[in-house]
């Protein structure tokens, strides 16, 4: 099994920013935003072109964060 990415320095949660939603490196771009762009069919290259402040590592951190939340949900539901 692959070791999950450590996203702790990339994904930030600040109560006063975007209503406390998980954001990327303190920016106003949320994990949800990035996941929704990917789900709508945008490629990583398109997202990075539209949001120059983002890096490829940020997108991977969003995916890792979502996978980790899903894993925790499965444990709680069991």
N, C-alpha and C positions, 0 to 999 in steps of 0.2 A: 504494500500500500504506500502511496506517495505521501510525503509529509506536507501538510497544509501550509500555505503561505502565512507568514506572520504579518498581518495587516494592521497591527496595533499602532504603528507610527504613521499610517496612511489614512485610516478611517477614524474620524474624530466625531465626538458628540458633544455639542455645546448647547446648553439649555436655551440661550437667546438667539441661536442661529437656526433658521429653517425649522422652527418649532421643536428643536431637539432631535431632529432626524439625523441619522448617520451621514456625515459629509466627507468629502475627500480633502485631506490635508488642510482643513479649516476653510476651504473655499465654500461657496454657496451652491456647489454642485453636489447633489445627494447620491447615495448609492442607488436609491430607487430610480433617479433620473437615468443613470448609466444603464441599469438593468432594463429599463423600459426602452431606451434607444436600441439596445442589442436585440430585445424581443421584437421590436418593430422592423428589424431587418437591417439596421445600420451596421456597417462593418466597423471594426476597430479603427481603421484608417479614416473613415468618415467622421467618427466621433472625435478623434484627435485633431482632425482638420477644423471641425466646427468649434472645438474648445481647446485652444492652444495652451491653456494652463495645465491641461491634463497630460499624463504620460501613460505609456502602455502598461507600466507597473500599476498605475491607479486602477485601470480596468480589471486587471487580474485580481487586485485586492478586493474590488467590489464582488467579483465572482466568488472569491474565497470567503468573504464575509457572509454572503448569501448561503453558501454551502454549509458554513459553520452554524448559521441560525437554523437551517433545516435539520442538521444533525442534532442540535440541541432540542428541537421540537420533537423529533422522533424519540429521543430519550425520555422527555417529559410525558409523551403520550403513551409510552409503553407501560 
